[in-house]
């Protein structure tokens, strides 16, 4: 996964999906695949190196449009291509963006549609059924709404993006026993460590551990004797999918096999954008629908 861009194919219950992965070091020692720098058309001209690297992905994938919705760590909105604003790259390619709409999921409605996103360790879940293909951003805060840990109702309507996705399939009249899911690119469990007595996040960490342990015990793993626990994103996704009656579940391309691509807690100096703001080191993840 550390070449300029590696590609592979998977099938999610008959739906053919092509995956593209590139680490930040593949595009320069101080580079990043973070899409945060691109909010509007003027940002295209201000980031020529990023655009040049991105155009290589278009050519390799054989596409003229890549949709890159800003996946929010706390968004339950599920978007599609028509809700993004087309930005022009090199007069040939189109990048779909919308800085005003954070996404928790994104539909790939047509054969050839491609999603592009930056990633540092959050999982992605591809769900299919009834001819639909939906990509979910399965971050910790998208899998557990923070407010429910403190006894409040979920402000965004759902505890988890997986709940929101299954409800969307219900609205589309796709039976739950026809749904399939593939969990991809999750960070290694032993890299997602939390402290029970952290001076800032201790209360949240304790509530998170207790909430998940009671409902989805495979989502957390306690370290005995040292006051810490691990978050298992794959285990949490599987448990929530199973709770929603999704039984055809697979796991692949875990970053435990490529820990060098986990940047959530990267301590190296970050690159900067054209405004001098730091950009977190991020991988490029491309997900393209072929059937």
Kinemage of the C-alpha trace (Angstrom):
@kinemage 1
@onewidth
@group {chain A} dominant
@subgroup {mainchain}
@vectorlist {calphas} color= white
{ca unk a 1} P 0.000 0.000 0.000
{ca unk a 2} L 2.952 2.371 0.004
{ca unk a 3} L 3.448 2.665 -3.756
{ca unk a 4} L 2.335 5.925 -5.436
{ca unk a 5} L -1.095 4.341 -5.838
{ca unk a 6} L -1.996 0.687 -5.405
{ca unk a 7} L -5.270 -0.720 -6.634
{ca unk a 8} L -7.216 -3.896 -5.997
{ca unk a 9} L -10.723 -5.245 -6.427
{ca unk a 10} L -13.273 -6.649 -4.029
{ca unk a 11} L -16.829 -7.887 -4.369
{ca unk a 12} L -19.490 -6.919 -1.851
{ca unk a 13} L -22.168 -9.528 -2.510
{ca unk a 14} L -21.874 -9.260 -6.266
{ca unk a 15} L -21.099 -5.546 -6.474
{ca unk a 16} L -17.641 -5.082 -7.940
{ca unk a 17} L -15.603 -2.394 -6.190
{ca unk a 18} L -12.124 -1.152 -7.076
{ca unk a 19} L -9.968 0.315 -4.303
{ca unk a 20} L -7.111 2.792 -4.683
{ca unk a 21} L -4.689 3.532 -1.846
{ca unk a 22} L -1.727 5.890 -1.600
{ca unk a 23} L 0.229 6.946 1.479
{ca unk a 24} L 1.407 10.553 1.903
{ca unk a 25} L 5.079 9.623 1.514
{ca unk a 26} L 4.299 8.521 -2.027
{ca unk a 27} L 3.710 12.173 -2.969
{ca unk a 28} L 6.494 13.825 -1.029
{ca unk a 29} L 8.122 13.789 2.383
{ca unk a 30} L 6.221 16.904 3.502
{ca unk a 31} L 3.042 16.191 1.516
{ca unk a 32} L -0.421 15.062 2.535
{ca unk a 33} L -3.466 13.763 0.745
{ca unk a 34} L -5.653 15.967 2.956
{ca unk a 35} L -8.554 17.393 0.950
{ca unk a 36} L -9.100 20.040 3.646
{ca unk a 37} L -7.092 22.516 1.548
{ca unk a 38} L -9.633 22.370 -1.320
{ca unk a 39} L -12.845 24.212 -0.506
{ca unk a 40} L -13.568 26.120 -3.712
{ca unk a 41} L -12.269 26.697 -7.236
{ca unk a 42} L -9.653 29.252 -6.184
{ca unk a 43} L -8.001 26.637 -3.963
{ca unk a 44} L -7.339 24.490 -7.043
{ca unk a 45} L -4.989 27.121 -8.451
{ca unk a 46} L -3.325 27.624 -5.061
{ca unk a 47} L -2.363 23.954 -4.672
{ca unk a 48} L -0.698 22.914 -7.943
{ca unk a 49} L 1.373 20.072 -6.459
{ca unk a 50} L -1.670 18.499 -4.832
{ca unk a 51} L -3.664 18.834 -8.062
{ca unk a 52} L -0.839 17.281 -10.103
{ca unk a 53} L -0.732 14.282 -7.779
{ca unk a 54} L -4.507 13.985 -7.814
{ca unk a 55} L -4.618 14.055 -11.610
{ca unk a 56} L -2.419 10.948 -11.596
{ca unk a 57} L -5.208 9.162 -9.722
{ca unk a 58} L -7.794 10.223 -12.325
{ca unk a 59} L -5.620 8.867 -15.118
{ca unk a 60} L -4.911 5.597 -13.350
{ca unk a 61} L -8.583 5.048 -12.541
{ca unk a 62} L -9.692 6.135 -16.016
{ca unk a 63} L -12.256 8.600 -14.675
{ca unk a 64} L -13.052 12.244 -15.319
{ca unk a 65} L -14.835 12.906 -12.026
{ca unk a 66} L -14.005 12.042 -8.431
{ca unk a 67} L -16.389 13.020 -5.658
{ca unk a 68} L -14.713 14.033 -2.390
{ca unk a 69} L -17.388 14.973 0.142
{ca unk a 70} L -15.952 16.373 3.384
{ca unk a 71} L -16.509 13.437 5.713
{ca unk a 72} L -17.279 14.842 9.138
{ca unk a 73} L -16.382 12.941 12.282
{ca unk a 74} L -19.831 13.778 13.672
{ca unk a 75} L -22.043 13.735 10.568
{ca unk a 76} L -24.969 11.379 9.986
{ca unk a 77} L -25.880 12.932 6.619
{ca unk a 78} L -25.830 10.607 3.628
{ca unk a 79} L -25.101 12.465 0.383
{ca unk a 80} L -24.836 11.740 -3.329
{ca unk a 81} L -23.015 13.280 -6.265
{ca unk a 82} L -25.737 15.800 -7.162
{ca unk a 83} L -25.268 17.495 -3.771
{ca unk a 84} L -21.618 18.355 -4.443
{ca unk a 85} L -20.220 21.356 -6.307
{ca unk a 86} L -18.081 20.527 -9.376
{ca unk a 87} L -14.584 22.051 -9.349
{ca unk a 88} L -12.434 22.002 -12.493
{ca unk a 89} L -8.934 20.478 -12.524
{ca unk a 90} L -6.605 21.139 -15.463
{ca unk a 91} L -9.616 21.884 -17.654
{ca unk a 92} L -10.260 18.152 -17.985
{ca unk a 93} L -11.163 16.597 -14.645
{ca unk a 94} L -13.902 17.374 -12.122
{ca unk a 95} L -13.637 17.208 -8.336
{ca unk a 96} L -16.947 17.152 -6.462
{ca unk a 97} L -16.755 19.106 -3.181
{ca unk a 98} L -19.119 20.908 -0.832
{ca unk a 99} L -17.544 22.596 2.172
{ca unk a 100} L -21.003 23.356 3.580
{ca unk a 101} L -22.209 19.738 3.820
{ca unk a 102} L -20.316 17.318 5.996
{ca unk a 103} L -21.049 13.706 5.105
{ca unk a 104} L -21.256 10.513 7.109
{ca unk a 105} L -22.025 8.406 4.061
{ca unk a 106} L -21.997 8.697 0.285
{ca unk a 107} L -23.903 6.809 -2.417
{ca unk a 108} L -22.104 5.526 -5.503
{ca unk a 109} L -25.193 5.423 -7.698
{ca unk a 110} L -23.777 4.486 -11.083
{ca unk a 111} L -21.209 2.165 -12.557
{ca unk a 112} L -17.891 4.018 -12.754
{ca unk a 113} L -18.711 6.469 -9.933
{ca unk a 114} L -15.669 7.106 -7.742
{ca unk a 115} L -15.276 8.454 -4.245
{ca unk a 116} L -11.991 10.008 -3.157
{ca unk a 117} L -11.148 10.811 0.432
{ca unk a 118} L -8.263 11.317 2.822
{ca unk a 119} L -7.824 8.959 5.745
{ca unk a 120} L -5.591 8.403 8.758
{ca unk a 121} L -7.061 5.337 10.446
{ca unk a 122} L -10.843 5.651 10.513
{ca unk a 123} L -12.643 2.670 9.030
{ca unk a 124} L -14.820 2.774 5.931
{ca unk a 125} L -17.807 0.501 5.456
{ca unk a 126} L -19.203 -0.321 2.023
{ca unk a 127} L -22.827 -1.439 2.172
{ca unk a 128} L -24.709 -2.886 -0.790
{ca unk a 129} L -28.220 -4.145 -1.418
{ca unk a 130} L -31.061 -3.634 -3.845
{ca unk a 131} L -28.695 -2.317 -6.498
{ca unk a 132} L -27.354 0.433 -4.230
{ca unk a 133} L -23.787 0.972 -3.000
{ca unk a 134} L -23.169 3.187 0.018
{ca unk a 135} L -19.817 4.145 1.579
{ca unk a 136} L -19.775 5.064 5.281
{ca unk a 137} L -17.127 6.970 7.203
{ca unk a 138} L -16.875 4.894 10.399
{ca unk a 139} L -14.936 7.103 12.792
{ca unk a 140} L -15.253 6.694 16.555
{ca unk a 141} L -17.608 9.678 16.857
{ca unk a 142} L -19.669 8.508 13.871
{ca unk a 143} L -20.095 5.102 15.496
{ca unk a 144} L -20.982 6.484 18.942
{ca unk a 145} L -22.611 9.911 19.200
{ca unk a 146} L -20.826 11.643 22.079
{ca unk a 147} L -23.955 13.048 23.700
{ca unk a 148} L -25.529 9.617 24.291
{ca unk a 149} L -22.601 8.739 26.563
{ca unk a 150} L -23.846 11.465 28.895
{ca unk a 151} L -27.477 10.340 28.903
{ca unk a 152} L -28.750 12.663 26.162
{ca unk a 153} L -30.717 11.827 23.035
{ca unk a 154} L -28.608 11.776 19.840
{ca unk a 155} L -28.653 15.280 18.365
{ca unk a 156} L -28.219 13.952 14.841
{ca unk a 157} L -31.070 11.464 15.127
{ca unk a 158} L -28.964 8.316 15.360
{ca unk a 159} L -26.456 6.815 17.754
{ca unk a 160} L -24.370 5.530 14.835
{ca unk a 161} L -23.854 6.152 11.126
{ca unk a 162} L -24.552 2.433 10.680
{ca unk a 163} L -28.020 2.942 12.195
{ca unk a 164} L -28.559 5.865 9.811
{ca unk a 165} L -27.434 3.804 6.806
{ca unk a 166} L -29.669 0.842 7.572
{ca unk a 167} L -32.609 3.205 8.047
{ca unk a 168} L -31.848 4.712 4.631
{ca unk a 169} L -31.975 1.226 3.086
{ca unk a 170} L -35.279 0.667 4.901
{ca unk a 171} L -36.621 3.813 3.228
{ca unk a 172} L -35.412 2.448 -0.123
{ca unk a 173} L -37.356 -0.757 0.642
{ca unk a 174} L -34.283 -2.980 0.631
{ca unk a 175} L -34.826 -5.923 3.022
{ca unk a 176} L -32.179 -6.117 5.707
{ca unk a 177} L -31.444 -9.745 4.883
{ca unk a 178} L -30.310 -8.572 1.443
{ca unk a 179} L -27.750 -6.132 2.821
{ca unk a 180} L -24.023 -6.834 2.772
{ca unk a 181} L -21.145 -4.898 4.290
{ca unk a 182} L -17.383 -4.814 3.912
{ca unk a 183} L -15.293 -3.079 6.597
{ca unk a 184} L -12.062 -1.591 5.249
{ca unk a 185} L -8.950 0.373 6.241
{ca unk a 186} L -9.470 0.368 10.021
{ca unk a 187} L -6.493 1.396 12.138
{ca unk a 188} L -4.813 -1.335 14.225
{ca unk a 189} L -6.582 -1.905 17.531
{ca unk a 190} L -3.310 -1.660 19.461
{ca unk a 191} L -2.779 1.829 17.980
{ca unk a 192} L -6.126 3.119 19.246
{ca unk a 193} L -5.297 3.368 22.941
{ca unk a 194} L -7.183 5.408 25.535
{ca unk a 195} L -6.509 6.244 29.197
{ca unk a 196} L -9.226 5.929 31.847
{ca unk a 197} L -7.672 8.712 33.915
{ca unk a 198} L -6.523 11.081 31.192
{ca unk a 199} L -6.454 14.575 32.677
{ca unk a 200} L -8.667 16.003 29.915
{ca unk a 201} L -10.537 13.089 28.351
{ca unk a 202} L -10.700 10.687 31.286
{ca unk a 203} L -14.432 11.100 31.979
{ca unk a 204} L -15.310 10.684 28.313
{ca unk a 205} L -13.037 7.648 27.983
{ca unk a 206} L -14.608 5.935 31.017
{ca unk a 207} L -18.127 6.571 29.732
{ca unk a 208} L -17.178 5.398 26.248
{ca unk a 209} L -15.671 2.179 27.560
{ca unk a 210} L -18.662 1.404 29.794
{ca unk a 211} L -21.228 2.223 27.088
{ca unk a 212} L -19.530 0.076 24.449
{ca unk a 213} L -18.641 -2.769 26.827
{ca unk a 214} L -22.280 -3.136 27.852
{ca unk a 215} L -23.626 -3.132 24.283
{ca unk a 216} L -20.885 -4.218 21.899
{ca unk a 217} L -18.123 -5.866 23.977
{ca unk a 218} L -16.028 -6.684 20.912
{ca unk a 219} L -15.585 -2.938 20.344
{ca unk a 220} L -13.211 -2.371 23.274
{ca unk a 221} L -10.362 -4.300 24.854
{ca unk a 222} L -9.118 -3.488 28.328
{ca unk a 223} L -5.458 -3.642 29.303
{ca unk a 224} L -5.233 -5.061 32.794
{ca unk a 225} L -3.200 -3.157 35.352
{ca unk a 226} L -2.196 -0.021 33.476
{ca unk a 227} L -5.419 1.991 33.239
{ca unk a 228} L -5.828 1.890 29.462
{ca unk a 229} L -8.036 0.275 26.838
{ca unk a 230} L -8.079 -0.137 23.075
{ca unk a 231} L -10.878 0.724 20.656
{ca unk a 232} L -11.512 -1.965 18.032
{ca unk a 233} L -13.207 -0.197 15.115
{ca unk a 234} L -13.694 -3.435 13.188
{ca unk a 235} L -15.277 -5.161 16.171
{ca unk a 236} L -17.517 -2.176 16.814
{ca unk a 237} L -18.671 -2.046 13.178
{ca unk a 238} L -19.381 -5.784 13.056
{ca unk a 239} L -21.383 -5.631 16.293
{ca unk a 240} L -23.490 -2.672 15.152
{ca unk a 241} L -24.134 -4.219 11.750
{ca unk a 242} L -25.205 -7.455 13.422
{ca unk a 243} L -27.544 -5.523 15.731
{ca unk a 244} L -29.137 -4.062 12.586
{ca unk a 245} L -29.762 -7.556 11.147
{ca unk a 246} L -26.936 -7.349 8.597
{ca unk a 247} L -25.361 -10.795 8.483
{ca unk a 248} L -23.231 -10.849 5.329
{ca unk a 249} L -20.159 -9.029 6.680
{ca unk a 250} L -16.511 -9.096 5.616
{ca unk a 251} L -13.350 -7.353 6.797
{ca unk a 252} L -10.386 -6.466 4.609
{ca unk a 253} L -7.385 -4.228 4.032
{ca unk a 254} L -6.914 -3.504 7.707
{ca unk a 255} L -4.146 -1.054 8.510
{ca unk a 256} L -2.883 -3.583 11.064
{ca unk a 257} L -1.111 -5.056 8.033
{ca unk a 258} L 0.198 -1.587 7.126
{ca unk a 259} L 0.699 0.278 10.426
{ca unk a 260} L 2.928 2.796 8.657
{ca unk a 261} L -0.268 4.239 7.147
{ca unk a 262} L -1.855 5.040 10.519
{ca unk a 263} L -1.462 8.782 11.047
{ca unk a 264} L -4.144 9.602 13.621
{ca unk a 265} L -1.451 10.187 16.238
{ca unk a 266} L 1.453 11.015 13.958
{ca unk a 267} L 4.054 13.125 15.773
{ca unk a 268} L 6.056 14.097 12.712
{ca unk a 269} L 6.005 17.674 11.505
{ca unk a 270} L 2.988 18.200 9.304
{ca unk a 271} L 2.986 19.857 5.870
{ca unk a 272} L 1.317 23.246 5.468
{ca unk a 273} L -1.167 24.582 2.954
{ca unk a 274} L -0.939 27.799 0.937
{ca unk a 275} L -2.138 29.803 3.951
{ca unk a 276} L 0.583 28.395 6.196
{ca unk a 277} L -1.886 26.220 8.135
{ca unk a 278} L -0.812 22.728 9.118
{ca unk a 279} L -2.286 19.837 7.172
{ca unk a 280} L -2.466 16.487 8.953
{ca unk a 281} L -0.697 13.655 7.183
{ca unk a 282} L -3.330 11.645 5.361
{ca unk a 283} L -3.603 8.711 2.970
{ca unk a 284} L -5.623 8.786 -0.225
{ca unk a 285} L -8.456 6.279 -0.399
{ca unk a 286} L -10.363 5.820 -3.656
{ca unk a 287} L -13.490 3.648 -3.921
{ca unk a 288} L -14.909 3.080 -7.375
{ca unk a 289} L -18.060 1.172 -8.284
{ca unk a 290} L -17.892 -1.141 -11.283
{ca unk a 291} L -21.247 -2.951 -11.164
